[in-house]
Amino acid sequence: MLGKIVPFLLNSISIIMTLFPPFFNNLKGANRRLKDIEICVPIVYGTIAFYLGRKASESQSHKWTVYVRGAANEDLGAVIKHVVFQLHPSFNSPIRIVESPPFELSECGWGEFEIAISLFFHSDVCDKQLDLYHHLKLYPEDESGPQSTKKPVVMESYNEIVFPDPSECFFARVQNHPAVLVPQLPAGFSLPVPVENMNENGKGDTKDHPLSQWFINFSGADELLKIAAAREQVQAHIVKLRRQLSVIDGMPQPLKPASSYECK
């Protein structure tokens, strides 16, 4: 009986793959890797804290927000699946999971502490989490006068996440994404059609965020992005040269005449 069922199932799978080749091609592309290629994602993570003034109490003197955003406030949902924020143990449910962009949470408190931020990526991006650490700062450096309720205390860090040898599906999904730096592929190289566009509505875009006026404009961020873009161009040129060398190595080499041999 089993001998009849197995061939039937294999034949059925073959028919389905024939009827729906784009779907199965995309599944295959999710596992294929682009060698000698790097994708770079600039990010900013940090906190903004407002003093509550007259509304402040002994246990709640500040309202603050911790977040992970694109370097130019773009939506990171095409790369990041969810973010885990680990707060001080004194908070109710100190481990918070934000499953959709914008990746942020707000709380009230009175003390400063270190916040652990764990980034989890989509399955075709990376199977390892990235752990970051950020110190929540509530009080300004200059404490000579009373703290303002209108001007917040802002602490941010800039970083770049580099993904070597990305999957074809990941590359196809972010190749035109404003938050992602991708190199140019060799001419004639085809990519699978993205299964879904995670940035279609830009729901995680923070350009119009109510706190965006306080976001730090990193003076060197533009230069860093230019350097990263130049690095990608150099890398693409290296890949091209490697391919040309491999072709040359495979060609038969002409024999040198005996008279040209020199012993030194």
Residue, then its C-alpha position, 0 to 999 in steps of 0.5 A: m500500500l505504501g509503495k502506491i501512496v509515495p509515488f502518488l504524493l511525489n507526482s502530486i507535488s510535481i504537478i503543483m510545482t508545475l502549475f505554480p512555478p513562481f511560488f516555488n521559485n521564490l521559496k528556493g530564492a529565499n535560501r540562495r545567497l549572493k556571495d561577496i555582497e553586503i547589505c548595510v542598514p544604518i540605524v539610530y537607537g536612543t531615548i527622549a525624556f521629558y520632565l513632568g514639572r508640576k505633574a511630577s511625583e516622587s516615583q514618576s518625575h519623567k516621561w520617556t520613550v526608547y526607540v530604534r529608528g532608521a538613520a533618516n527616520e525611515d521604516l525598518g519593518a522590511v528588515i526588523k521583525h520585532v524588537v525586545f526592550q528589557l527595562h529595569p526589574s522594578f517595572n511591571s512586565p519589564i520585558r516588552i516586545v514590539e512586533s511592528p514598526p515604529f519600534e518604540l515604547s514609552e514609560c514614566g519613572w524617576g531613575e536612570f538605568e541601562i536598557a537592553i535592546s534586542l533586534f530580531f530580523h526576518s527569517d530571510v535576513c538573519d537568524k541571529q539577534l542583535d543585542l544593543y545597550h542604551h543608558l536612559k538619561l533623564y537629567p541634562e549635563d548642566e544641572s545648574g538651573p531648574q529642569s525644563t519641561k519643554k526641552p527634553v533630554v535626548m541620548e542617541s547612538y548611530n550604528e550600521i548593521v552589515f549583512p554579508d552574503p544576503s539571501e536573494c529574497f532579502f536583496a530583492r525586497v530592499q533593493n529600492h528601500p530608502a533605509v537600506l544601502v545595497p550594491q549594484l548587481p552584475a548586468g543580467f543578474s535576475l532576482p526573484v519577485p518579492v513575495e510581499n512589500m513590507n514597506e508599502n504603506g510606510k507605517g513605520d516611517t518616523k519622519d512625521h513622528p511627534l518627537s522627530q523635532w528632537f531627533i539628533n541630526f548626526s553631522g557625520a551620518d551623511e558622510l558615513l552613508k557616502i563612505a558605505a555606498a563607495r565601499e559597496q561600489v568597490q566590493a562590486h568591482i572586486v566581484k567583477l574582477r574575481r569573475q574575470l580572473s576565474v575565466i582567465d584561469g580556466m583558459p589554456q595558457p600558451l607554452k613558453p619557448a625553451s629559449s625564454y627560460e632564464c636561470k637566475 
